[in-house]
C-alpha cells in the first residue's frame, strides 16, 4: 500500500509573524512530500495580502463571518480547511507552532491503515528568537502541560488539536462535531471509537511566541470559558453545581496537576522560574471555566485566537 497523501490545515485566527514562521518551516517539507497546504483565514487585511503575495505554493481559504456577523471560531476555520482537503490524511497544525524538519515525512511514514489519528508532543521553541520571554514558558506549561515530552510511542487517548493528523474520511464522518468547540472534547472521543489514536515522540512541534502576558491571560480565560460551556451542555446538574460551589479550590488543584506533569519533562528548572507567573493564569483559567459552567459560551468561541 502506498503512503497516504497529506493535506496540512492551519487556522489563521490571530494574525502575526508567527504564522509566517510556521509556514516558512513547512515550505520545503511540504514540497518534498507533495502535501497540499491550506490556510483558513479570518484575519484578512495585510495578513491575507502577504499570504497571497509571498506564499503562492499554498491555498488561502478566506472564511467570512456567519449570518450573525460573528467571526468564525478556530474550530470552524479548521473544519473549513478540512472540507477542502484532498489528502488521505489531514494534518492540523496550530499557527503558533513550528514543525521541525522531517515532520511531514514522519507523519506520512507513521500513519497506519488502522489509525484514526496520530499526534506528537508540544515542545518549547528551541530557537528562542528575539523577544522570547517568560510568558512563552507560561503558555507552554499552562496550555500544553498534558502534551510535554517524554511521550512513549503507542496508544494514546490524549492528543492535542494543535499537532494532530487525522484520517480524512473520519473527519467527514464526524463533520457535525468539527465546529462545536474543542476538537479534543467534541471530536477525539468519537475518533477513538473508530480506530487507533496514537502518540509518537518523533512528531513533536515547537510552540512559538512571543506572547504578551495580558493577552495570554485573556485568551486563557476565553479558552477555559469554552471548555466550561461545553461541559455545561453535557454534564449532569450535580457535577455543574459541584464545580460552581468548589471552584475556589481548583486553581491549586490545577497547579498541582501541572506540576505533576512537568516534573517528568525536561523543563523542570524553567518551570520553577515560571511558577510565580503561573499563579494568575490558574485563577484566570478557573474563572473562565466557572463562567462557562454558569453562563455558557458568550462570545468566547469567536474571540479565541
C-alpha positions as CSV (number, residue, x, y, z in Angstrom):
1,X,0.0,0.0,0.0
2,X,1.5,3.4,-0.9
3,X,2.0,6.0,1.8
4,X,-1.0,8.3,2.3
5,X,-1.3,11.7,0.7
6,X,-1.3,14.7,3.1
7,X,-3.2,18.0,3.5
8,X,-2.0,20.4,6.1
9,X,-4.6,22.8,7.6
10,X,-3.6,25.9,9.6
11,X,-6.3,28.2,11.1
12,X,-5.2,31.8,10.8
13,X,-7.1,33.3,13.7
14,X,-4.9,35.9,15.1
15,X,-2.5,37.3,12.5
16,X,1.1,37.9,13.4
17,X,4.6,37.0,12.4
18,X,4.4,33.5,14.0
19,X,2.0,32.4,11.2
20,X,4.7,33.1,8.6
21,X,7.4,31.5,10.6
22,X,5.2,28.4,10.8
23,X,4.7,28.4,7.1
24,X,8.4,29.0,6.4
25,X,9.2,25.9,8.3
26,X,6.7,23.9,6.2
27,X,7.7,25.2,2.8
28,X,10.4,22.7,1.8
29,X,9.0,19.7,3.5
30,X,5.5,20.3,2.0
31,X,7.2,20.4,-1.4
32,X,9.1,17.2,-0.7
33,X,6.0,15.3,0.4
34,X,3.8,16.9,-2.3
35,X,1.5,17.9,0.5
36,X,-1.4,20.3,0.0
37,X,-1.3,23.2,2.5
38,X,-4.5,25.2,3.3
39,X,-4.5,28.3,5.4
40,X,-8.1,29.1,6.5
41,X,-8.0,32.8,7.3
42,X,-10.4,35.1,9.2
43,X,-7.8,37.9,9.7
44,X,-7.8,39.4,6.2
45,X,-6.0,42.7,5.7
46,X,-2.3,42.7,5.4
47,X,-2.0,39.1,6.7
48,X,-4.1,37.8,3.8
49,X,-2.3,40.1,1.3
50,X,1.1,38.7,2.4
51,X,-0.2,35.1,2.2
52,X,-1.4,35.7,-1.4
53,X,1.8,37.5,-2.4
54,X,4.6,35.5,-0.7
55,X,3.1,32.1,-0.2
56,X,1.7,31.1,-3.6
57,X,2.6,27.5,-3.0
58,X,-0.4,27.1,-0.6
59,X,-4.1,27.6,-0.8
60,X,-5.5,30.6,1.1
61,X,-9.1,30.0,2.1
62,X,-10.9,33.1,3.3
63,X,-13.6,32.3,5.9
64,X,-16.2,35.1,6.3
65,X,-18.3,35.8,9.4
66,X,-21.6,34.0,9.6
67,X,-25.1,35.4,9.2
68,X,-24.9,36.6,12.8
69,X,-21.8,38.7,11.9
70,X,-19.7,36.8,14.4
71,X,-16.2,35.9,13.2
72,X,-15.6,32.2,12.7
73,X,-14.1,30.3,15.5
74,X,-10.8,28.4,15.3
75,X,-12.7,25.0,15.1
76,X,-14.8,26.4,12.3
77,X,-11.7,27.6,10.4
78,X,-10.1,24.1,10.8
79,X,-13.4,22.5,9.7
80,X,-13.5,24.7,6.6
81,X,-9.9,23.7,5.7
82,X,-10.7,20.0,6.3
83,X,-13.7,20.3,4.0
84,X,-11.4,21.5,1.2
85,X,-8.7,18.9,1.8
86,X,-7.8,16.3,-0.8
87,X,-5.2,14.3,1.1
88,X,-5.9,10.9,2.7
89,X,-4.6,12.4,6.0
90,X,-5.5,15.8,7.2
91,X,-2.7,17.3,9.4
92,X,-3.8,20.1,11.7
93,X,-1.1,22.5,12.9
94,X,-1.5,25.5,15.2
95,X,-0.4,28.8,13.7
96,X,1.7,29.3,16.9
97,X,3.7,26.1,16.2
98,X,6.8,25.4,14.1
99,X,7.3,21.9,12.7
100,X,10.9,20.7,12.7
101,X,12.5,19.3,9.5
102,X,11.2,15.9,8.6
103,X,7.9,16.3,10.5
104,X,5.6,15.7,7.5
105,X,7.7,12.8,6.3
106,X,7.4,11.2,9.7
107,X,3.6,11.6,9.7
108,X,3.4,10.1,6.3
109,X,5.6,7.2,7.2
110,X,3.9,6.6,10.6
111,X,0.2,6.7,9.6
112,X,-1.0,3.1,9.6
113,X,-4.2,1.7,8.0
114,X,-5.9,1.2,11.3
115,X,-5.2,4.7,12.6
116,X,-7.9,7.3,13.2
117,X,-5.4,9.9,14.4
118,X,-1.8,10.3,15.4
119,X,-0.1,13.2,17.2
120,X,3.0,14.3,19.0
121,X,4.1,16.4,21.9
122,X,4.4,20.2,22.2
123,X,7.9,21.4,22.7
124,X,9.5,24.7,23.7
125,X,10.8,26.8,20.9
126,X,14.4,25.6,20.7
127,X,15.4,28.6,18.6
128,X,14.4,31.1,21.3
129,X,14.0,34.0,18.8
130,X,14.4,37.6,19.9
131,X,11.6,38.6,22.2
132,X,11.3,35.1,23.7
133,X,10.0,36.0,27.1
134,X,9.0,34.2,30.3
135,X,5.3,34.4,29.2
136,X,6.2,31.9,26.4
137,X,7.1,29.4,29.1
138,X,3.8,30.2,30.9
139,X,1.9,29.3,27.7
140,X,3.8,26.0,27.3
141,X,3.2,24.9,30.9
142,X,-0.4,26.1,31.3
143,X,-1.8,25.2,27.9
144,X,0.3,22.2,26.9
145,X,1.3,20.5,30.2
146,X,-0.5,17.3,29.2
147,X,1.4,17.3,25.9
148,X,5.0,17.7,27.0
149,X,7.7,15.2,26.4
150,X,8.5,12.4,27.1
151,X,5.9,10.7,25.0
152,X,6.2,6.9,24.9
153,X,5.2,5.7,21.4
154,X,1.9,3.8,21.4
155,X,-1.8,4.1,22.1
156,X,-2.8,7.5,23.5
157,X,-6.2,8.9,24.0
158,X,-5.0,12.4,24.9
159,X,-3.9,14.1,21.6
160,X,-3.7,17.9,21.1
161,X,-5.5,19.5,18.2
162,X,-2.6,21.9,17.7
163,X,-0.5,19.0,16.4
164,X,-2.6,16.1,15.1
165,X,-3.1,14.1,11.9
166,X,-6.5,12.6,11.1
167,X,-7.9,10.2,8.6
168,X,-9.9,12.4,6.3
169,X,-12.8,10.0,5.8
170,X,-13.3,10.0,9.6
171,X,-13.3,13.8,9.7
172,X,-16.0,13.7,7.0
173,X,-18.0,11.2,9.0
174,X,-17.9,13.4,12.1
175,X,-18.3,16.7,10.3
176,X,-21.1,17.8,12.6
177,X,-18.7,17.7,15.6
178,X,-15.9,19.8,14.0
179,X,-17.4,23.3,14.6
180,X,-18.8,22.8,18.1
181,X,-15.7,23.6,20.1
182,X,-12.5,22.0,21.3
183,X,-11.8,19.0,19.0
184,X,-10.2,17.3,22.0
185,X,-13.7,17.2,23.6
186,X,-16.0,17.1,20.6
187,X,-14.1,15.0,18.0
188,X,-11.4,12.9,19.6
189,X,-13.6,10.6,21.7
190,X,-15.5,9.8,18.5
191,X,-12.3,9.0,16.7
192,X,-11.2,6.7,19.4
193,X,-14.2,4.6,18.8
194,X,-13.4,4.4,15.1
195,X,-9.8,3.4,15.2
196,X,-6.4,3.7,16.9
197,X,-5.3,7.1,18.3
198,X,-1.6,7.0,18.9
199,X,1.1,9.3,20.2
200,X,4.6,9.4,18.7
201,X,7.5,11.2,20.2
202,X,9.1,12.0,16.8
203,X,6.0,14.0,15.8
204,X,6.7,16.9,18.2
205,X,6.4,20.5,17.2
206,X,7.7,23.7,18.8
207,X,5.3,26.3,20.2
208,X,6.3,29.9,19.3
209,X,5.9,33.3,20.8
210,X,6.5,35.9,21.8
211,X,3.2,36.2,23.8
212,X,2.2,39.3,25.8
213,X,1.2,38.3,29.3
214,X,-2.1,40.3,29.4
215,X,-3.1,39.0,26.0
216,X,-2.5,35.4,27.1
217,X,-4.4,35.8,30.3
218,X,-7.4,37.0,28.3
219,X,-7.0,34.1,25.8
220,X,-6.7,31.6,28.7
221,X,-10.0,33.0,30.1
222,X,-11.7,32.6,26.8
223,X,-10.4,29.0,26.2
224,X,-11.5,28.0,29.7
225,X,-14.9,29.5,29.2
226,X,-15.4,27.5,26.0
227,X,-14.4,24.3,27.9
228,X,-16.8,25.1,30.8
229,X,-19.6,25.9,28.4
230,X,-19.1,22.6,26.6
231,X,-19.2,20.8,30.0
232,X,-22.4,22.8,30.9
233,X,-24.1,21.3,27.8
234,X,-23.3,17.7,28.7
235,X,-22.5,17.4,32.4
236,X,-25.1,16.3,34.9
237,X,-26.6,19.0,37.1
238,X,-24.8,17.6,40.2
239,X,-21.4,18.0,38.5
240,X,-22.1,21.5,37.4
241,X,-23.3,22.5,40.9
242,X,-20.2,20.9,42.5
243,X,-17.9,22.9,40.2
244,X,-19.7,26.2,40.8
245,X,-19.5,25.7,44.6
246,X,-16.0,24.5,44.9
247,X,-14.3,26.5,42.2
248,X,-12.1,28.5,44.6
249,X,-10.1,25.3,45.3
250,X,-9.5,24.4,41.7
251,X,-6.6,26.8,40.9
252,X,-4.5,24.9,43.4
253,X,-5.5,21.6,42.1
254,X,-4.7,22.8,38.6
255,X,-1.2,23.9,39.6
256,X,-0.7,20.5,41.3
257,X,-1.7,18.7,38.1
258,X,0.6,20.9,36.0
259,X,3.5,20.3,38.5
260,X,2.9,16.5,38.4
261,X,3.3,16.5,34.7
262,X,6.1,19.0,34.3
263,X,8.4,17.1,36.8
264,X,8.5,14.3,34.3
265,X,9.6,16.6,31.5
266,X,13.0,18.2,30.5
267,X,11.7,21.6,31.7
268,X,11.8,21.4,35.5
269,X,14.3,24.2,36.0
270,X,12.5,26.6,33.7
271,X,9.2,25.7,35.4
272,X,10.5,26.7,38.8
273,X,11.4,30.1,37.4
274,X,8.0,30.4,35.7
275,X,5.8,29.3,38.6
276,X,5.0,32.8,40.1
277,X,3.7,33.8,36.7
278,X,1.5,30.7,36.5
279,X,-0.5,31.6,39.6
280,X,-2.6,34.3,37.9
281,X,-3.1,32.1,34.9
282,X,-4.5,29.3,37.1
283,X,-7.0,31.7,38.8
284,X,-7.9,33.2,35.4
285,X,-8.5,29.7,33.9
286,X,-10.8,28.7,36.7
287,X,-12.7,32.0,36.4
288,X,-13.2,31.3,32.8
289,X,-14.4,27.7,33.3
290,X,-16.7,28.8,36.1
291,X,-18.2,31.4,33.8
292,X,-18.8,28.8,31.1
293,X,-20.4,26.4,33.6
294,X,-22.6,29.3,34.9
295,X,-23.5,31.3,31.7
296,X,-22.4,29.3,28.7
297,X,-20.2,30.4,25.8
298,X,-21.0,34.1,25.5
299,X,-18.7,35.3,22.7
300,X,-15.7,33.3,23.9
301,X,-15.7,30.8,21.0
302,X,-15.4,33.6,18.4
303,X,-12.8,35.5,20.3
304,X,-10.3,32.7,20.9
305,X,-7.2,33.1,18.8
